[in-house]
Amino acid sequence: MIPVVDIDIKELEIEAVKKVVESRFLIEGKHARSFEEKFSKFTRSKFTTTIVNGTAALHLALVALDIGPKDEVITTPYTFIASSNTILHAGAIPIFVDVDSETYNIDPEKIEEKMTKKTKAIMPVHIFGNPCDMKTLADIAEDRDLVIIEDCAQAHGALIDGTHVGNFGDIGCYSFYGTKNLIGGEGGAITTNNEELFEKIKSIKNHGRSSAGGYAHYLIGYNYRMTDMTAAIMNVQMDRAEEILSKRHYNGGMYRKLLGNLEDIKVQKILPGHTHSDYIMAPLLVKEGISQEQIIEHLKSKNIGSRAFYTMLCYQQPCYKELSKWHLSRVIEYPDYSEVKCSNAESIAKLHFELPMVTSLSDENINYIIETLHDFFEK
Ligand SMILES: Cc1ncc(COP(=O)(O)O)c(C=O)c1O
């Protein structure tokens, strides 16, 4: 089977972890500092701090920006549940805005109608690694005095006019979960260009201590630190970032070129000047009478891995429909999520299918996948 997930870990990463274990200094230390420096260079964000995972990064970003009880945060329903869950974790209320039917990302034109006096923030998600329309979102945020937390979990290497995503809002949040472009097993990072905010984030991630450490706690915080074993893997992944990402961009480019003449499917639209991270290639079926399940099963029968993502949108999840069971429902009144409808997101959820994008994909594999799709739609 040509896999949809193939972990790109080499001897170098294994050696790096071994050295950390042998050093007996396993907690966040010099490897984390070195990774942070490399990640700041890579994203061209002034400040980076390592975080235990992407979910914690989003939660911490909200807390650091003082988004809390009863505040409303505008976000997309077409994402991994972690994005909107962190809004709930902060005590705030996720307000779902529909996505654009072609980019799969939050549609800035639909934000205004969902804004209220309680709206405090926007959390755009660069879904599958496709940059959101950040310039329009930043204009909205400026006009309405909102903060932006960019969910860049899937967007390592995604650019807008040459600037890495994560630099258009107040905070960028990354995940290095073991299937992403750059991986640490679990892992995350926060980037920002605001020094004061950076110091606050570093403190909250370490139980509200000052940078001197010790047992005085100035802010209510969490333990969201990364281990130095993870940081050591991330250091090697950063050294290999160009190799890894250029292969992914090559794969994405090949698909976009070779699938362009197939009328029955449509690849995710990338806005002008934007560079996709090429994390996930998930075209939409536009031919009537063929279901998502059929195309996925057909690809698998031809030894091509394929999946569908987020077939249940955030607001459709059982836990959102039964939010009265969530402990904060005792003090916060949530919208009735069973009444939310985002038609474009619902249709993308039903009509997309994944194609392998892994770095081990050969030209032969790509040509075989393209041929298989042509045979399927043109027979
Ligand atoms: C869009 C998105 N946001 C947030 C997260 C959460 O990151 P993590 O799994 O590192 O907690 C993920 C997934 O892994 C994700 O895909």
The ligand as a Tripos MOL2 file, in Angstrom:
@<TRIPOS>MOLECULE
LIG
   16    16     1     0     0
SMALL
NO_CHARGES

@<TRIPOS>ATOM
      1 C1         -5.4360   21.8710   13.0500 C.3       1 LIG1
      2 C2         -4.9090   21.2880   14.3270 C.ar      1 LIG1
      3 N1         -4.9300   22.0230   15.4440 N.ar      1 LIG1
      4 C3         -4.4650   21.5570   16.5990 C.ar      1 LIG1
      5 C4         -3.9200   20.3020   16.7060 C.ar      1 LIG1
      6 C5         -3.4600   19.8100   18.0250 C.3       1 LIG1
      7 O1         -2.1030   19.4910   18.0540 O.3       1 LIG1
      8 P1         -1.5490   18.3340   19.0070 P.3       1 LIG1
      9 O2         -2.0080   17.0330   18.4840 O.co2     1 LIG1
     10 O3         -0.0590   18.4990   18.9130 O.co2     1 LIG1
     11 O4         -2.0410   18.6100   20.3710 O.co2     1 LIG1
     12 C6         -3.8700   19.4880   15.5610 C.ar      1 LIG1
     13 C7         -3.3600   18.1430   15.5630 C.2       1 LIG1
     14 O5         -2.6940   17.4200   15.7500 O.2       1 LIG1
     15 C8         -4.3680   19.9950   14.3390 C.ar      1 LIG1
     16 O6         -4.3140   19.2670   13.2280 O.3       1 LIG1
@<TRIPOS>BOND
     1     1     2 1
     2     2     3 ar
     3     2    15 ar
     4     3     4 ar
     5     4     5 ar
     6     5     6 1
     7     5    12 ar
     8     6     7 1
     9     7     8 1
    10     8     9 2
    11     8    10 1
    12     8    11 1
    13    12    13 1
    14    12    15 ar
    15    13    14 2
    16    15    16 1
@<TRIPOS>SUBSTRUCTURE
     1 LIG1         1 GROUP 0 **** ****
